[in-house]
Amino acid sequence: MKNIKKLLAVITLFAVLNMPILTLAEEADISSDESQSITSSETDTSDSSDTQSKQTDTSSDESESISGKTSSDTQSNNEADAQINESTAQEVPNTTESTPYSYSQRAGRTQRISSEFEDYDTSQTIAGNTLWNNTLNNTLSFACDWLSSYDRGNLYFFCMGVSGKSASSSDVTKYIVHSSELETNDIIDIEYAVLNTTFCGYDATDLYGTNLVREIYEYDGFQNEGIKVLVYALLSLDSNGYKIGDIASVSRDELCEYILNRQNDDGGFCEKENMQSDVISTALAVTALSGYKNDAEISRAISKAITYLSAVQQADAGFIINENESLEACADVIVALYSLGLSANDERFVKNDYTLIDELLNYTNADGGFCLFEGELSSAQATESAVLALNSIKKASSVYTMSNELVGKDTADAIENVINTVKGHKKAAVLILVIVVLVIAAIVGVILTLMKKKRLKKPSESDEASEDDIEVYDTNDE
């Protein structure tokens, strides 16, 4: 029995020593199911120039220069920037040289920002970007948390991807599957889906066999759509340099033309032709056209738009929409400026020492979200607009183009294969452990059987003594 106990102890010890194999596999499996980090394409601001060159290369490859104008090879970005700034005869300050600002109480308006915003500490600035600091970084984090906890808008996954935040893998998977099966008559839903899926790290040309990008360039109704649809069509195509197929109803060239046709004599853009100019339409148009600013016609249009935006800006740096100052207008202007390589503190947009950043932060609420108009509750639309503006300030470039290599279908498949391999290893470890236990059990059984047989063959001492006694007794009798 002692030998059996020892063998059982050996078996138990062996099982315990093999448990780390199972634990490691289980942990890898659990971690892969619990969360999935959305691809952050906005961590390296130095890639912005590469992204712009990628856009111009894409435009050149597809022979889509506007109105027969020469492509980006004939004009440098510096020449285009000079032309944009020429209309106001003002030198644009370098993005590393900012106008000092403070979060002070503004005359006639209610400042609803928390005490942490009251003092601007220049020691908190991040190296290489004098406008980005811990205060803005915290504001961005709070806004992303609000979106995750309270409400999600049309560009939730795009905003989280740009911000480098994580989302539940189940949420991402559900959205990707939903997007691959998306059936809608509203083309802008497809455009939102392309941006969201792209910044989730998926190739929008192949979502489980569905090509969302093709649905955009095969749509033949853009000429009658509002400027927002036109803008997001171009932005979604350019987000990852998606190529337009040979059979298409629209090209990048035509989308730019449709947008240019919405510009009025005052330099602003309108929702549809023959309507009045407005700030949001103008800012969106500038953002979409920024990737094509090397074209002379587009460069002139952008210059006029910048002049218009500066002219309609209020004395406290705000912008009027529907008779009220609007966060969305301010946020869209910030995004537009950075898409051109300009700064939120461009001197043309600093009014009475108030900056666009002052204006943006004036719409923060205590819950971490942003409101469209002062005094309102936080909303997904407002918070997403603010998140994009804050990320523009952070990376000092456009938020609508990928800075890092897209995790396409092949890479996603590779990641899935790794997970499946880990799961396979888990099953293999269990199988090996079972086999080892069975082998040991078989060995124990054989040993016990041999011991039993040996015990039966070997006579006991008492039996030997009895035989001796019998022999002696018989001898005496004789």
Secondary structure as a PSIPRED ss2 file (coil, helix, strand):
# PSIPRED VFORMAT (PSIPRED V4.0)

   1 M C   1.000  0.000  0.000
   2 K H   0.000  1.000  0.000
   3 N H   0.000  1.000  0.000
   4 I H   0.000  1.000  0.000
   5 K H   0.000  1.000  0.000
   6 K H   0.000  1.000  0.000
   7 L H   0.000  1.000  0.000
   8 L H   0.000  1.000  0.000
   9 A H   0.000  1.000  0.000
  10 V H   0.000  1.000  0.000
  11 I H   0.000  1.000  0.000
  12 T H   0.000  1.000  0.000
  13 L H   0.000  1.000  0.000
  14 F H   0.000  1.000  0.000
  15 A H   0.000  1.000  0.000
  16 V H   0.000  1.000  0.000
  17 L H   0.000  1.000  0.000
  18 N H   0.000  1.000  0.000
  19 M H   0.000  1.000  0.000
  20 P H   0.000  1.000  0.000
  21 I H   0.000  1.000  0.000
  22 L H   0.000  1.000  0.000
  23 T H   0.000  1.000  0.000
  24 L H   0.000  1.000  0.000
  25 A H   0.000  1.000  0.000
  26 E H   0.000  1.000  0.000
  27 E H   0.000  1.000  0.000
  28 A H   0.000  1.000  0.000
  29 D H   0.000  1.000  0.000
  30 I H   0.000  1.000  0.000
  31 S H   0.000  1.000  0.000
  32 S H   0.000  1.000  0.000
  33 D H   0.000  1.000  0.000
  34 E H   0.000  1.000  0.000
  35 S C   1.000  0.000  0.000
  36 Q E   0.000  0.000  1.000
  37 S E   0.000  0.000  1.000
  38 I C   1.000  0.000  0.000
  39 T C   1.000  0.000  0.000
  40 S C   1.000  0.000  0.000
  41 S C   1.000  0.000  0.000
  42 E C   1.000  0.000  0.000
  43 T C   1.000  0.000  0.000
  44 D C   1.000  0.000  0.000
  45 T H   0.000  1.000  0.000
  46 S H   0.000  1.000  0.000
  47 D H   0.000  1.000  0.000
  48 S H   0.000  1.000  0.000
  49 S H   0.000  1.000  0.000
  50 D H   0.000  1.000  0.000
  51 T H   0.000  1.000  0.000
  52 Q H   0.000  1.000  0.000
  53 S H   0.000  1.000  0.000
  54 K H   0.000  1.000  0.000
  55 Q H   0.000  1.000  0.000
  56 T H   0.000  1.000  0.000
  57 D H   0.000  1.000  0.000
  58 T H   0.000  1.000  0.000
  59 S H   0.000  1.000  0.000
  60 S H   0.000  1.000  0.000
  61 D H   0.000  1.000  0.000
  62 E C   1.000  0.000  0.000
  63 S C   1.000  0.000  0.000
  64 E C   1.000  0.000  0.000
  65 S C   1.000  0.000  0.000
  66 I H   0.000  1.000  0.000
  67 S H   0.000  1.000  0.000
  68 G H   0.000  1.000  0.000
  69 K C   1.000  0.000  0.000
  70 T C   1.000  0.000  0.000
  71 S C   1.000  0.000  0.000
  72 S H   0.000  1.000  0.000
  73 D H   0.000  1.000  0.000
  74 T H   0.000  1.000  0.000
  75 Q C   1.000  0.000  0.000
  76 S C   1.000  0.000  0.000
  77 N H   0.000  1.000  0.000
  78 N H   0.000  1.000  0.000
  79 E H   0.000  1.000  0.000
  80 A H   0.000  1.000  0.000
  81 D H   0.000  1.000  0.000
  82 A H   0.000  1.000  0.000
  83 Q H   0.000  1.000  0.000
  84 I H   0.000  1.000  0.000
  85 N H   0.000  1.000  0.000
  86 E H   0.000  1.000  0.000
  87 S C   1.000  0.000  0.000
  88 T C   1.000  0.000  0.000
  89 A C   1.000  0.000  0.000
  90 Q C   1.000  0.000  0.000
  91 E C   1.000  0.000  0.000
  92 V C   1.000  0.000  0.000
  93 P C   1.000  0.000  0.000
  94 N C   1.000  0.000  0.000
  95 T C   1.000  0.000  0.000
  96 T C   1.000  0.000  0.000
  97 E C   1.000  0.000  0.000
  98 S C   1.000  0.000  0.000
  99 T C   1.000  0.000  0.000
 100 P C   1.000  0.000  0.000
 101 Y C   1.000  0.000  0.000
 102 S C   1.000  0.000  0.000
 103 Y C   1.000  0.000  0.000
 104 S C   1.000  0.000  0.000
 105 Q C   1.000  0.000  0.000
 106 R C   1.000  0.000  0.000
 107 A C   1.000  0.000  0.000
 108 G C   1.000  0.000  0.000
 109 R C   1.000  0.000  0.000
 110 T C   1.000  0.000  0.000
 111 Q C   1.000  0.000  0.000
 112 R C   1.000  0.000  0.000
 113 I C   1.000  0.000  0.000
 114 S C   1.000  0.000  0.000
 115 S H   0.000  1.000  0.000
 116 E H   0.000  1.000  0.000
 117 F H   0.000  1.000  0.000
 118 E C   1.000  0.000  0.000
 119 D C   1.000  0.000  0.000
 120 Y C   1.000  0.000  0.000
 121 D C   1.000  0.000  0.000
 122 T H   0.000  1.000  0.000
 123 S H   0.000  1.000  0.000
 124 Q H   0.000  1.000  0.000
 125 T C   1.000  0.000  0.000
 126 I E   0.000  0.000  1.000
 127 A C   1.000  0.000  0.000
 128 G C   1.000  0.000  0.000
 129 N E   0.000  0.000  1.000
 130 T C   1.000  0.000  0.000
 131 L C   1.000  0.000  0.000
 132 W C   1.000  0.000  0.000
 133 N C   1.000  0.000  0.000
 134 N H   0.000  1.000  0.000
 135 T H   0.000  1.000  0.000
 136 L H   0.000  1.000  0.000
 137 N H   0.000  1.000  0.000
 138 N H   0.000  1.000  0.000
 139 T H   0.000  1.000  0.000
 140 L H   0.000  1.000  0.000
 141 S H   0.000  1.000  0.000
 142 F H   0.000  1.000  0.000
 143 A H   0.000  1.000  0.000
 144 C H   0.000  1.000  0.000
 145 D H   0.000  1.000  0.000
 146 W H   0.000  1.000  0.000
 147 L H   0.000  1.000  0.000
 148 S H   0.000  1.000  0.000
 149 S H   0.000  1.000  0.000
 150 Y C   1.000  0.000  0.000
 151 D C   1.000  0.000  0.000
 152 R C   1.000  0.000  0.000
 153 G C   1.000  0.000  0.000
 154 N C   1.000  0.000  0.000
 155 L C   1.000  0.000  0.000
 156 Y H   0.000  1.000  0.000
 157 F H   0.000  1.000  0.000
 158 F H   0.000  1.000  0.000
 159 C H   0.000  1.000  0.000
 160 M H   0.000  1.000  0.000
 161 G H   0.000  1.000  0.000
 162 V H   0.000  1.000  0.000
 163 S H   0.000  1.000  0.000
 164 G C   1.000  0.000  0.000
 165 K C   1.000  0.000  0.000
 166 S E   0.000  0.000  1.000
 167 A E   0.000  0.000  1.000
 168 S C   1.000  0.000  0.000
 169 S H   0.000  1.000  0.000
 170 S H   0.000  1.000  0.000
 171 D H   0.000  1.000  0.000
 172 V H   0.000  1.000  0.000
 173 T H   0.000  1.000  0.000
 174 K H   0.000  1.000  0.000
 175 Y H   0.000  1.000  0.000
 176 I H   0.000  1.000  0.000
 177 V H   0.000  1.000  0.000
 178 H H   0.000  1.000  0.000
 179 S H   0.000  1.000  0.000
 180 S H   0.000  1.000  0.000
 181 E C   1.000  0.000  0.000
 182 L C   1.000  0.000  0.000
 183 E C   1.000  0.000  0.000
 184 T C   1.000  0.000  0.000
 185 N C   1.000  0.000  0.000
 186 D C   1.000  0.000  0.000
 187 I H   0.000  1.000  0.000
 188 I H   0.000  1.000  0.000
 189 D H   0.000  1.000  0.000
 190 I H   0.000  1.000  0.000
 191 E H   0.000  1.000  0.000
 192 Y H   0.000  1.000  0.000
 193 A H   0.000  1.000  0.000
 194 V H   0.000  1.000  0.000
 195 L H   0.000  1.000  0.000
 196 N H   0.000  1.000  0.000
 197 T H   0.000  1.000  0.000
 198 T H   0.000  1.000  0.000
 199 F C   1.000  0.000  0.000
 200 C C   1.000  0.000  0.000
 201 G C   1.000  0.000  0.000
 202 Y C   1.000  0.000  0.000
 203 D C   1.000  0.000  0.000
 204 A C   1.000  0.000  0.000
 205 T C   1.000  0.000  0.000
 206 D C   1.000  0.000  0.000
 207 L E   0.000  0.000  1.000
 208 Y C   1.000  0.000  0.000
 209 G C   1.000  0.000  0.000
 210 T E   0.000  0.000  1.000
 211 N C   1.000  0.000  0.000
 212 L H   0.000  1.000  0.000
 213 V H   0.000  1.000  0.000
 214 R H   0.000  1.000  0.000
 215 E H   0.000  1.000  0.000
 216 I H   0.000  1.000  0.000
 217 Y H   0.000  1.000  0.000
 218 E C   1.000  0.000  0.000
 219 Y C   1.000  0.000  0.000
 220 D C   1.000  0.000  0.000
 221 G C   1.000  0.000  0.000
 222 F H   0.000  1.000  0.000
 223 Q H   0.000  1.000  0.000
 224 N H   0.000  1.000  0.000
 225 E C   1.000  0.000  0.000
 226 G C   1.000  0.000  0.000
 227 I H   0.000  1.000  0.000
 228 K H   0.000  1.000  0.000
 229 V H   0.000  1.000  0.000
 230 L H   0.000  1.000  0.000
 231 V H   0.000  1.000  0.000
 232 Y H   0.000  1.000  0.000
 233 A H   0.000  1.000  0.000
 234 L H   0.000  1.000  0.000
 235 L H   0.000  1.000  0.000
 236 S H   0.000  1.000  0.000
 237 L H   0.000  1.000  0.000
 238 D H   0.000  1.000  0.000
 239 S H   0.000  1.000  0.000
 240 N C   1.000  0.000  0.000
 241 G C   1.000  0.000  0.000
 242 Y C   1.000  0.000  0.000
 243 K C   1.000  0.000  0.000
 244 I C   1.000  0.000  0.000
 245 G C   1.000  0.000  0.000
 246 D C   1.000  0.000  0.000
 247 I C   1.000  0.000  0.000
 248 A C   1.000  0.000  0.000
 249 S C   1.000  0.000  0.000
 250 V C   1.000  0.000  0.000
 251 S C   1.000  0.000  0.000
 252 R H   0.000  1.000  0.000
 253 D H   0.000  1.000  0.000
 254 E H   0.000  1.000  0.000
 255 L H   0.000  1.000  0.000
 256 C H   0.000  1.000  0.000
 257 E H   0.000  1.000  0.000
 258 Y H   0.000  1.000  0.000
 259 I H   0.000  1.000  0.000
 260 L H   0.000  1.000  0.000
 261 N C   1.000  0.000  0.000
 262 R C   1.000  0.000  0.000
 263 Q E   0.000  0.000  1.000
 264 N C   1.000  0.000  0.000
 265 D C   1.000  0.000  0.000
 266 D C   1.000  0.000  0.000
 267 G C   1.000  0.000  0.000
 268 G C   1.000  0.000  0.000
 269 F E   0.000  0.000  1.000
 270 C C   1.000  0.000  0.000
 271 E C   1.000  0.000  0.000
 272 K C   1.000  0.000  0.000
 273 E C   1.000  0.000  0.000
 274 N C   1.000  0.000  0.000
 275 M C   1.000  0.000  0.000
 276 Q C   1.000  0.000  0.000
 277 S C   1.000  0.000  0.000
 278 D E   0.000  0.000  1.000
 279 V H   0.000  1.000  0.000
 280 I H   0.000  1.000  0.000
 281 S H   0.000  1.000  0.000
 282 T H   0.000  1.000  0.000
 283 A H   0.000  1.000  0.000
 284 L H   0.000  1.000  0.000
 285 A H   0.000  1.000  0.000
 286 V H   0.000  1.000  0.000
 287 T H   0.000  1.000  0.000
 288 A H   0.000  1.000  0.000
 289 L H   0.000  1.000  0.000
 290 S H   0.000  1.000  0.000
 291 G H   0.000  1.000  0.000
 292 Y H   0.000  1.000  0.000
 293 K C   1.000  0.000  0.000
 294 N C   1.000  0.000  0.000
 295 D C   1.000  0.000  0.000
 296 A H   0.000  1.000  0.000
 297 E H   0.000  1.000  0.000
 298 I H   0.000  1.000  0.000
 299 S H   0.000  1.000  0.000
 300 R H   0.000  1.000  0.000
 301 A H   0.000  1.000  0.000
 302 I H   0.000  1.000  0.000
 303 S H   0.000  1.000  0.000
 304 K H   0.000  1.000  0.000
 305 A H   0.000  1.000  0.000
 306 I H   0.000  1.000  0.000
 307 T H   0.000  1.000  0.000
 308 Y H   0.000  1.000  0.000
 309 L H   0.000  1.000  0.000
 310 S H   0.000  1.000  0.000
 311 A H   0.000  1.000  0.000
 312 V H   0.000  1.000  0.000
 313 Q C   1.000  0.000  0.000
 314 Q C   1.000  0.000  0.000
 315 A C   1.000  0.000  0.000
 316 D C   1.000  0.000  0.000
 317 A C   1.000  0.000  0.000
 318 G C   1.000  0.000  0.000
 319 F C   1.000  0.000  0.000
 320 I E   0.000  0.000  1.000
 321 I E   0.000  0.000  1.000
 322 N C   1.000  0.000  0.000
 323 E C   1.000  0.000  0.000
 324 N E   0.000  0.000  1.000
 325 E E   0.000  0.000  1.000
 326 S C   1.000  0.000  0.000
 327 L H   0.000  1.000  0.000
 328 E H   0.000  1.000  0.000
 329 A H   0.000  1.000  0.000
 330 C H   0.000  1.000  0.000
 331 A H   0.000  1.000  0.000
 332 D H   0.000  1.000  0.000
 333 V H   0.000  1.000  0.000
 334 I H   0.000  1.000  0.000
 335 V H   0.000  1.000  0.000
 336 A H   0.000  1.000  0.000
 337 L H   0.000  1.000  0.000
 338 Y H   0.000  1.000  0.000
 339 S H   0.000  1.000  0.000
 340 L C   1.000  0.000  0.000
 341 G C   1.000  0.000  0.000
 342 L C   1.000  0.000  0.000
 343 S C   1.000  0.000  0.000
 344 A C   1.000  0.000  0.000
 345 N C   1.000  0.000  0.000
 346 D C   1.000  0.000  0.000
 347 E H   0.000  1.000  0.000
 348 R H   0.000  1.000  0.000
 349 F H   0.000  1.000  0.000
 350 V C   1.000  0.000  0.000
 351 K E   0.000  0.000  1.000
 352 N C   1.000  0.000  0.000
 353 D C   1.000  0.000  0.000
 354 Y E   0.000  0.000  1.000
 355 T C   1.000  0.000  0.000
 356 L H   0.000  1.000  0.000
 357 I H   0.000  1.000  0.000
 358 D H   0.000  1.000  0.000
 359 E H   0.000  1.000  0.000
 360 L H   0.000  1.000  0.000
 361 L H   0.000  1.000  0.000
 362 N C   1.000  0.000  0.000
 363 Y C   1.000  0.000  0.000
 364 T E   0.000  0.000  1.000
 365 N C   1.000  0.000  0.000
 366 A C   1.000  0.000  0.000
 367 D C   1.000  0.000  0.000
 368 G C   1.000  0.000  0.000
 369 G C   1.000  0.000  0.000
 370 F E   0.000  0.000  1.000
 371 C C   1.000  0.000  0.000
 372 L C   1.000  0.000  0.000
 373 F C   1.000  0.000  0.000
 374 E C   1.000  0.000  0.000
 375 G C   1.000  0.000  0.000
 376 E C   1.000  0.000  0.000
 377 L C   1.000  0.000  0.000
 378 S C   1.000  0.000  0.000
 379 S C   1.000  0.000  0.000
 380 A H   0.000  1.000  0.000
 381 Q H   0.000  1.000  0.000
 382 A H   0.000  1.000  0.000
 383 T H   0.000  1.000  0.000
 384 E H   0.000  1.000  0.000
 385 S H   0.000  1.000  0.000
 386 A H   0.000  1.000  0.000
 387 V H   0.000  1.000  0.000
 388 L H   0.000  1.000  0.000
 389 A H   0.000  1.000  0.000
 390 L H   0.000  1.000  0.000
 391 N H   0.000  1.000  0.000
 392 S H   0.000  1.000  0.000
 393 I H   0.000  1.000  0.000
 394 K H   0.000  1.000  0.000
 395 K H   0.000  1.000  0.000
 396 A C   1.000  0.000  0.000
 397 S C   1.000  0.000  0.000
 398 S C   1.000  0.000  0.000
 399 V C   1.000  0.000  0.000
 400 Y C   1.000  0.000  0.000
 401 T C   1.000  0.000  0.000
 402 M C   1.000  0.000  0.000
 403 S C   1.000  0.000  0.000
 404 N C   1.000  0.000  0.000
 405 E C   1.000  0.000  0.000
 406 L C   1.000  0.000  0.000
 407 V C   1.000  0.000  0.000
 408 G C   1.000  0.000  0.000
 409 K H   0.000  1.000  0.000
 410 D H   0.000  1.000  0.000
 411 T H   0.000  1.000  0.000
 412 A H   0.000  1.000  0.000
 413 D H   0.000  1.000  0.000
 414 A H   0.000  1.000  0.000
 415 I H   0.000  1.000  0.000
 416 E H   0.000  1.000  0.000
 417 N H   0.000  1.000  0.000
 418 V H   0.000  1.000  0.000
 419 I H   0.000  1.000  0.000
 420 N H   0.000  1.000  0.000
 421 T H   0.000  1.000  0.000
 422 V H   0.000  1.000  0.000
 423 K H   0.000  1.000  0.000
 424 G H   0.000  1.000  0.000
 425 H H   0.000  1.000  0.000
 426 K H   0.000  1.000  0.000
 427 K H   0.000  1.000  0.000
 428 A H   0.000  1.000  0.000
 429 A H   0.000  1.000  0.000
 430 V H   0.000  1.000  0.000
 431 L H   0.000  1.000  0.000
 432 I H   0.000  1.000  0.000
 433 L H   0.000  1.000  0.000
 434 V H   0.000  1.000  0.000
 435 I H   0.000  1.000  0.000
 436 V H   0.000  1.000  0.000
 437 V H   0.000  1.000  0.000
 438 L H   0.000  1.000  0.000
 439 V H   0.000  1.000  0.000
 440 I H   0.000  1.000  0.000
 441 A H   0.000  1.000  0.000
 442 A H   0.000  1.000  0.000
 443 I H   0.000  1.000  0.000
 444 V H   0.000  1.000  0.000
 445 G H   0.000  1.000  0.000
 446 V H   0.000  1.000  0.000
 447 I H   0.000  1.000  0.000
 448 L H   0.000  1.000  0.000
 449 T H   0.000  1.000  0.000
 450 L H   0.000  1.000  0.000
 451 M H   0.000  1.000  0.000
 452 K H   0.000  1.000  0.000
 453 K H   0.000  1.000  0.000
 454 K H   0.000  1.000  0.000
 455 R H   0.000  1.000  0.000
 456 L H   0.000  1.000  0.000
 457 K H   0.000  1.000  0.000
 458 K C   1.000  0.000  0.000
 459 P C   1.000  0.000  0.000
 460 S C   1.000  0.000  0.000
 461 E H   0.000  1.000  0.000
 462 S H   0.000  1.000  0.000
 463 D H   0.000  1.000  0.000
 464 E H   0.000  1.000  0.000
 465 A H   0.000  1.000  0.000
 466 S H   0.000  1.000  0.000
 467 E H   0.000  1.000  0.000
 468 D H   0.000  1.000  0.000
 469 D H   0.000  1.000  0.000
 470 I H   0.000  1.000  0.000
 471 E H   0.000  1.000  0.000
 472 V H   0.000  1.000  0.000
 473 Y H   0.000  1.000  0.000
 474 D H   0.000  1.000  0.000
 475 T H   0.000  1.000  0.000
 476 N H   0.000  1.000  0.000
 477 D H   0.000  1.000  0.000
 478 E C   1.000  0.000  0.000
